[in-house]
Amino acid sequence: MNTRSNIEIVTRPHVDNFINWSADKPEVLVLSADLTNSCEVGKWRDTYPDRFFSMGMAEQNMISFAAGLAREGFEPWLHTFAVFLYRRPLDQLQMSVAYPNLKVRLVGFLPGITTPGGVTHQAIDDVAVMRAIPNMTIVETGDATEVESVVDVAHAVDGPVYVRMLRGEVPRLFPADEPMQFNRARVLSLGGDALDTPAELVVLTSGILTEEALRAIPALRAAGVSVSHLHVSTLKPFTDPTIVTALRSATAGVITMENHLTTGGLGSAVAEVMAENSIATPLHRMGLRDTYAHGASQPYLLAEYHLDALSLVRVAENVLDRPLGVSASDLTEVRVAAAHSNAKVEAL
């Protein structure tokens, strides 16, 4: 087995990074909805008490209040669980923030099945909903480097931004000096000598599923499969020419992996791009398929819903229509993050 013991695990990368980043930006305010420590801004509140607003469990009011602050020249950063940023206050989000195109930053924690909290806390359709809102920008973090650098990306957007944010113990998959770039995919591996040269498979991943793909792709390559792998952090807009170039290079098929329903998320965005650019290559979307998840650990849920590294291998075999002889022991070692750890105030 190829282990991954050399991967750095960063504990709460957002906490001190956001405090330091905010120091010279007095216009940046934080709004919380009774989940301050759970969303890693308790220390920020103590550092900048005059710039922090506790809105209680009243997300509709929090969105409206943030819109008013933005109209007065402030830059409000709302920190709460993702489900509470778009499900409950959708009307306020559309009419008070998106319609006037205000600079409100919606930092949504626990995207998809990163939580054992079950359906009430799992944001599995948020990208689909947010993609349908005009003026909304959507970015998703995949590791500690992106958690740290997403603040610059969101800050630069002249309009509302929705961030699918990671918290707690977060792996550093990408070098610290290679920050997230807006509307630009990371090319993690190439099937040929360059992005536009043929590759049997092109794999596009986002969020926590990039780590799963990184566990599987070395084994696929060892089995003789030519694979190009791109990590996507900007989900709207979805106009990166790098992605189009990679999609055109696929000779056998394209696979997308996302911590979300297959409806309306990364897979749908890729399908739209392929159709609009006449890319006639088979597409297989890996994600939740018209189902709610349930409460369990992240590794269990990834395996249960066929979103883990071994599932990617099986999908690749199906697309290529040949056995690859890859088993679980051939994959790089899974990194198990405890549901209860020193980096999390609560399991939810």
Secondary structure, DSSP 8 states (H G I E B T S, - for coil): ----TT--EEESHHHHHHHHHHTT-TTEEEEESS-TTTTT-HHHHHHSGGGEEE--S-HHHHHHHHHHHHHTT-EEEEEEETHHHHTTTHHHIIIIIITTT---EEEEESBTTS-TT-TTT-BSSHHHHHHTSTT-EEEE--SHHHHHHHHHHHHT-SS-EEEEE--SEEE--S-TTS---TT--EEEE-SSSSTTS-EEEEEEE-TTHHHHHHHHHHHHHHTT--EEEEE--EEES---HHHHHHHHHEEEEEEEEEEEESSSSHHHHHHHHHHHTT----EEEEEE-S----SS-HHHHHHHTT-SHHHHHHHHHHHHTS-----GGGS-------SS-TT-SS--
